[in-house]
């Protein structure tokens, strides 16, 4: 996706993947600074850990409590900070890393495009209160949904998220259980469904998919998870997380480059590459 966009824009950069253990993240950040990296993305389990490792946090990272995009900036002689993409012939006096979050807006764009969700007064069941689930829950609450049901394997984490939402968005009703009636949307923010042998991310004895109008799974590979298969059988509108992946990546590229991302090029690259 990113390399297709860079080629379309004529930018001589490369987007590469690296496996990094959590205990090595600070060393990687230091090395990337020295090697002149423009920036990078972070995925699980680094997004929350990175909050304490950034030199600066953008408002998006502070508000949603996670970093998935890092931009390196250089300090000029006059003291101003400029993105590393703007440094060509000279070297900065100092380099810092700034953390952003592009996930929160990306999931909302995907939900609107793929499922046409209307947020005011919506009733949502969210499966998972971890890193991704927390960002999704807070972003949904900020849109003025009416009720949110949280289901998480660790009750303490769900309870902490409920308290956080109640403090920031007191008008949103939050319950730590399955809804008894119908909901407008079910979201899977767990990793259950990535592997064929995974158990379902919800308890079918406690909640039936026919209670949901729409179902969204943040997982995008496989394209149809067991949860989405059940949703289709129940007649629900459904979508996977490919749209979220697209929009968070497009926004990250814009943060690094300072130019609009070629969205259709990136979408086509995803569709052609992810499901080969």
Residue, then its C-alpha position, 0 to 999 in steps of 0.5 A: x500500500x505505502x510503496x504503491x503510493x510512494x511510486x505513484x507520487x514519485x517519492x524515492x522512499x521505501x516502506x519496510x517491515x521489521x519485527x521488534x520486541x517490546x523491550x527493544x523499542x526504545x533502542x529502535x527509536x534511537x537508531x532510527x533517529x540516527x539513521x535519518x528515518x522519515x518515520x514509521x508505523x507501530x502495531x501491537x504490542x507497541x502502541x501504548x508502550x510508545x506513548x512514554x517513549x516519544x519526545x512529543x505527542x500530537x493531540x491525536x495520540x494524547x486524546x486516544x492514548x496510543x501511538x501508531x504513527x511516528x514522525x521524525x523531526x529535525x531542529x534547525x539552527x534557528x530552533x524551529x522543528x521541521x519534518x525529516x522529509x524537508x531535510x535534503x542537503x543539510x543535517x539537523x542539529x537534533x532529531x526528535x520523534x513525535x507520536x500520532x494516532x491515525x487509527x481513531x479517525x480511520x475506523x470511523x471513516x471505514x464504518x461510515x463508508x462500509x456500513x453507513x453507521x449513524x452515530x447519534x443515539x447508536x447502540x454498540x456492542x464492543x468486543x475487546x477493551x485492549x489497545x485497539x478496543x480502547x481507542x475505538x470505544x473512546x472515539x465512539x463515545x466522542x461521537x455521541x452514541x447512546x449506549x455501549x456494551x463492553x465485553x473483555x476477557x479481563x474484567x478489570x481492563x473493561x472496568x477501567x475503560x468504562x470509568x475512563x469513558x464515564x469521566x470523559x463522556x458522561x452522557x454515554x451509558x456503558x455496561x460491562x455485559x452483553x445487551x439483551x435487545x438489539x444493537x446497531x453495531x457489533x465491533x470485534x476489536x480482539x485478535x480472535x479470528x486471525x487463526x482458523x482454530x481461534x474460538x469466537x470472540x463472543x459467547x453465542x449463548x449470551x448474544x445472537x448475531x440476529x440481534x445486530x444490524x451491522x457487524x464490523x471486524x477489525x481483522x482484515x485477513x482472512x477477509x471473512x472471519x468466523x464472526x463475519x460468516x455468522x453475521x452474513x448468515x444472520x442477514x447483518x450488514x458486515x465489513x472487515x477492517x481493510x478500510x481502517x487499514x487503508x485510512x490509517x495508512x493514508x493519513x500516516x503518509x500525509x503526516x510524513x510527506x505533507x501531501x495528500x495521499x493517493x487513496x485509490x492507488x493505495x486501496x487498489x494495492x491493498x485489494x490486490x495484495x492482501x488477499x493473494 
